[in-house]
Amino acid sequence: MIPIQPATPHLYETAHQIAATFQLPVIYTAPPGLPFILYLTEARLELRDMTSKLGPIYVDFIKGTLGYRRRKGGKEAIAKAIGIKHGATPTVLDATAGLGRDAFILASLGCHVQMLERSPIVAALLTDGLKRLQAEPKIGTFITEHLQLIHSDAQNWLPQLPPNQQPDVIYLDPMYPHRKKFALVKKEMRLFRAVVGDDWDASALLKIALDNTQQRVVVKRPKLAPVLGDMLPRHCIQSKSTRFDVYFR
């Protein structure tokens, strides 16, 4: 289990609170040979790879590319795939939340989005990102009213939903098993793969999702990747390097 290391003594209490929530250990000094840590600083919670020079991974809903995507989100392929139209903002369940970027864009477009994340490491990073987002004066209140995190495995959580609580859309963005012929994935995906592994059960999740959505399931795939679980979608929406396979219930 990956431990949390607070950067300073006055962060010890916060580190223990996070650790208790996600059932993670706390350390005060990283021992030699430890491959990964969650490092708690004054600014944020970071996932660090202690075996390489890769920079830390953290959730940031405020700065960088997400700001641009938020402003231009209505023109993105994902908005069309989800079914966002003028006056129509479906409820969405992001069953493989990851760093929450697509969920954030959908929430910024007015959708009520629930993020499901089964990894305690990733869920801790998302919780930290949401906490900092809440303090953002321009968009914090609106987004956090439209974006919720649930730390649970979608395969267990979805079948327990009463029919009247099923989302309009279930969104899946499973980790795609790396192939040598594909270009080297981004540093965060390489680190994610090392920490949480591949989503080998993604095909099973697609079947469960189709049984627990009101309208459709949208699966995000690399543009040239095969369809998930050999299940042909009703139609596809493509962007430069990504494809959204759309399945209707």
C-alpha positions in Angstrom: 0.0 0.0 0.0 1.3 3.4 -0.9 1.9 5.6 2.2 1.3 9.3 2.8 4.2 11.4 3.9 3.5 14.9 5.3 6.1 17.5 4.3 6.1 19.3 7.6 5.1 18.4 11.2 2.0 20.6 11.2 0.6 18.6 8.3 0.7 15.4 10.4 -2.9 15.7 11.5 -4.2 16.3 8.0 -2.1 13.4 6.7 -3.7 11.1 9.3 -7.2 12.2 8.4 -6.6 11.4 4.7 -5.0 8.1 5.7 -8.0 7.1 7.8 -10.5 8.0 5.1 -8.7 5.9 2.4 -7.1 3.3 4.7 -3.5 4.2 3.9 -0.4 4.2 6.1 1.4 7.3 7.2 5.2 7.7 7.2 7.4 10.6 8.3 10.5 9.6 6.4 10.6 7.7 3.1 12.7 4.5 3.5 15.3 3.6 0.8 13.8 1.7 -2.0 10.2 2.9 -1.6 8.8 3.2 -5.2 5.9 5.5 -4.6 4.5 7.9 -2.0 1.6 10.3 -1.6 3.4 13.5 -0.6 1.3 16.1 1.3 2.6 19.7 0.9 1.1 23.0 2.0 -0.3 23.4 -1.6 -1.6 19.9 -2.5 -1.4 16.1 -2.3 1.0 14.6 -4.9 1.7 11.1 -6.1 5.5 10.8 -6.5 7.5 8.2 -8.3 10.7 7.8 -6.2 12.4 5.6 -8.8 12.5 8.1 -11.6 12.8 11.8 -12.5 9.1 12.1 -13.5 7.4 15.0 -11.9 4.6 14.5 -9.4 1.0 13.7 -10.4 -1.8 15.7 -8.8 -5.3 16.8 -9.5 -5.7 20.5 -10.6 -9.1 21.6 -11.8 -8.1 25.3 -11.9 -5.0 25.9 -13.9 -3.4 24.6 -17.2 -5.3 23.0 -20.0 -8.5 22.5 -18.0 -9.2 26.2 -18.0 -9.1 26.3 -21.8 -11.1 23.2 -22.1 -13.7 24.6 -19.7 -14.2 27.7 -21.9 -14.3 25.6 -25.1 -15.9 22.5 -23.7 -19.2 22.8 -25.6 -17.3 22.3 -28.8 -15.5 19.1 -27.7 -16.4 15.7 -29.1 -17.2 14.5 -25.6 -20.1 16.9 -25.3 -21.6 15.6 -28.5 -21.1 12.0 -27.4 -22.7 12.5 -24.0 -25.7 14.1 -25.7 -25.3 17.7 -24.4 -27.5 20.0 -26.4 -29.1 23.4 -25.9 -31.3 23.0 -22.9 -30.3 19.4 -22.4 -27.7 18.5 -19.8 -27.9 14.8 -18.9 -26.9 13.4 -15.6 -23.6 11.5 -16.0 -21.8 8.9 -14.0 -18.1 8.7 -14.7 -17.4 5.2 -13.7 -13.6 5.4 -14.2 -12.9 8.8 -12.9 -9.0 8.9 -13.0 -7.9 12.5 -12.6 -11.4 13.7 -13.2 -10.7 15.9 -16.2 -13.5 14.8 -18.4 -15.9 14.8 -15.5 -14.9 18.4 -14.7 -15.6 19.5 -18.3 -19.0 17.9 -18.2 -19.8 19.5 -14.9 -18.7 22.9 -16.3 -21.2 22.5 -19.1 -24.0 22.1 -16.5 -24.2 18.3 -16.2 -24.6 16.8 -12.7 -21.7 14.4 -12.6 -20.8 11.6 -10.2 -17.3 10.3 -10.3 -16.6 6.8 -9.2 -13.1 5.8 -8.4 -12.1 2.5 -6.9 -8.4 3.2 -6.3 -7.8 4.8 -2.8 -4.7 6.5 -4.1 -6.5 8.2 -7.0 -9.6 8.9 -4.9 -7.4 10.7 -2.3 -5.9 12.8 -5.1 -9.4 13.7 -6.5 -10.6 14.6 -3.0 -7.6 17.0 -2.6 -8.3 18.5 -6.0 -12.0 19.0 -5.2 -11.1 20.7 -1.9 -8.9 23.2 -3.6 -11.6 23.8 -6.3 -14.2 24.7 -3.7 -12.0 27.7 -2.7 -11.9 29.0 -6.3 -14.0 32.2 -6.3 -15.1 32.2 -9.9 -16.2 28.7 -10.6 -15.7 26.7 -7.3 -19.3 26.9 -6.0 -20.9 26.1 -9.4 -18.6 23.2 -10.2 -18.7 21.6 -6.8 -22.5 21.7 -6.9 -22.3 19.7 -10.1 -19.4 17.3 -9.3 -19.4 14.6 -6.7 -16.8 11.9 -5.9 -17.7 8.4 -4.7 -14.9 6.1 -3.6 -16.2 2.8 -4.8 -15.8 0.1 -7.4 -18.3 0.7 -10.2 -18.9 -3.0 -10.7 -20.2 -3.3 -7.2 -21.9 0.1 -6.9 -23.8 0.3 -10.1 -26.0 -2.9 -9.7 -27.2 -1.5 -6.3 -28.7 1.6 -7.9 -32.5 1.7 -7.8 -33.9 2.3 -11.3 -35.1 5.8 -10.5 -31.5 6.8 -9.5 -29.8 5.5 -12.6 -27.9 8.2 -14.5 -28.8 9.3 -18.0 -25.3 8.5 -19.2 -22.5 6.3 -17.9 -19.0 7.4 -19.1 -16.1 4.9 -19.3 -12.5 5.8 -19.9 -10.7 2.6 -19.0 -6.9 2.3 -18.9 -5.9 0.8 -22.2 -3.3 -1.9 -22.1 -0.1 -0.5 -23.5 1.3 -1.9 -26.8 4.8 -1.5 -28.0 3.7 -0.1 -31.4 1.8 2.8 -29.7 3.7 6.0 -28.8 4.9 6.3 -25.2 1.9 7.4 -23.1 2.0 10.5 -21.0 3.9 10.4 -17.7 0.7 10.3 -15.6 -0.6 7.3 -17.5 2.7 5.5 -17.1 2.6 6.2 -13.4 -1.0 5.3 -13.1 -0.4 2.0 -14.8 2.4 1.2 -12.4 0.3 2.2 -9.3 -3.3 0.9 -10.2 -2.6 -1.5 -13.1 -4.6 -2.0 -16.2 -8.4 -2.1 -16.3 -8.6 -5.8 -17.4 -12.2 -5.9 -16.3 -13.4 -3.0 -18.5 -15.4 -5.3 -20.8 -17.4 -6.6 -17.9 -18.0 -3.0 -16.7 -19.4 -2.1 -20.0 -22.0 -4.8 -19.8 -22.9 -3.7 -16.3 -23.1 -0.1 -17.3 -25.5 -0.9 -20.1 -27.9 -2.5 -17.6 -27.7 0.5 -15.3 -28.1 3.6 -17.5 -31.3 5.4 -18.5 -30.1 6.3 -22.0 -26.5 5.5 -23.1 -23.0 4.5 -22.3 -20.0 6.3 -23.8 -16.6 4.7 -24.0 -13.5 6.7 -24.6 -10.9 4.9 -26.6 -7.6 5.7 -28.5 -8.6 6.5 -32.1 -7.1 3.2 -33.5 -8.0 0.9 -30.6 -10.4 -2.0 -31.1 -13.9 -1.6 -29.5 -14.2 -2.7 -25.9 -15.1 -6.3 -25.4 -15.9 -6.8 -29.1 -19.2 -5.0 -28.5 -20.0 -2.8 -31.5 -21.3 0.7 -30.7 -24.3 2.3 -32.3 -22.0 5.1 -33.6 -18.7 6.8 -33.0 -17.6 10.3 -32.6 -13.9 11.0 -33.3 -11.5 13.8 -32.4 -7.8 14.1 -33.4 -6.5 11.2 -31.3 -9.6 9.9 -29.5 -12.7 8.1 -30.3 -16.0 8.0 -28.3 -18.0 4.8 -28.8 -21.7 5.4 -28.1 -23.9 2.5 -26.9 -27.7 3.0 -26.4 -29.5 0.9 -23.8 
